[in-house]
Amino acid sequence: MIRLEPRLNHLLAALPKEEYDSLHPGLELVRLKTGEIIAEPNKRSNYVYFPVDCVISLYYTMESGASAEIAMIGNEGMFSIVNVMGGASMPYLAVVQTMGHAFRLDEGILKQAFDRAETLRRTLLLYTQALLTQMAQGAVCNRHHSLTQQLCLLLLLVHDKTLSNELVLTQETIANMLGVRREGVTEAAGKLRIEGIIDYKRGHISVIDRSSLETLCCECYGVVKKEFQRLLGY
């Protein structure tokens, strides 16, 4: 069993000892449940979250009631960077996509550290740039690539952000994340299952052949991965 500790989050792991130690006393391990809302649109959150083995998604809901995922955050990052940037809030809903754990920190503690700690400030700014790449590439993918490729990209990103090959995702959840019909997800997932790349049952998806998943995915995954490596070293 993996011992959950703050440095399983890549941003916290990137900090030098002195800066990490200044945050450590305020880091609280919390268990987040699937569907749990941690921030509502245009409302300030008093905490920031450093995920360990859960995934947090940002959604925008239109006047018609339809919604689409804007960004996905896991152990490579944090929610929400606006707490230290001065923006206070965003017009998006932040919801736990896959249950797991995160380290929660009072936003005031992080803001003080951001203002005085050079490495933390630089790391969070570089993470912001990398996250923008992920968001922009997701928009490109949704516009130009097949549903199967979009599904592969989503599964790879979720797999990267968790500590298990077992992804707690229903087909309905995936459809909401991609902004497509559930029937399309069922068909695309079925093809991957027949080819022995994934398996699924009762809201759980097992990644069996990750290398084939990467082969079938479009170039978008490589773009996102290389940018995180270039900017943050992971």
URPE-V252822 format. One record per pair of residues at least 4 apart in sequence whose C-alpha atoms are under 6 Angstrom apart, sorted by the first residue. I is the first residue (numbers start at 1). J is the second residue. Records with the same first field share a line. If there is no record, write none. Layout:
I=J + J
//
This chain:
7=12 + 13
8=52
9=52 + 75
10=76
11=77
15=20
17=21
26=105
27=103 + 104 + 105
28=103 + 104
29=102 + 103
30=101 + 102
31=100 + 101
32=99 + 100 + 101
33=99
34=96 + 97 + 98 + 99
35=95 + 96
36=95 + 96
37=94 + 95
38=94 + 95
39=45 + 93 + 94
40=93
41=90 + 91 + 92 + 93
42=89 + 90 + 91
43=89
44=88 + 89
46=107
47=105 + 106 + 107
48=79 + 80 + 104 + 105 + 107
49=78 + 79 + 103 + 104
50=78 + 102 + 103
51=74 + 75 + 102
52=75 + 101 + 102
53=100 + 101 + 162 + 163
54=98 + 99 + 100 + 101
55=73 + 74 + 97 + 98
56=72 + 73 + 95 + 96 + 97
57=71 + 72 + 94 + 95 + 97
58=69 + 70 + 71 + 92 + 93 + 94
59=68 + 69 + 70 + 92 + 93
60=67 + 68 + 92
61=65 + 66 + 67
62=66
68=177 + 179
69=177
71=135
74=161
75=161
82=87 + 88
83=88
84=111
98=168
110=114
113=117
114=121
119=123
130=228
133=137
134=224
137=220
141=145
148=188
149=217 + 218
152=213 + 217
153=217 + 221
155=159
165=206 + 207
166=205 + 206
167=204 + 205
168=203 + 204
169=203 + 204
170=203
172=182
175=179 + 180 + 181 + 182
185=189
186=190
192=197 + 198
193=197 + 198 + 199
197=208 + 209
198=206 + 207 + 208
199=205 + 206
200=204 + 205 + 206
222=226
226=230
227=231
228=232 + 234
229=233 + 234
//
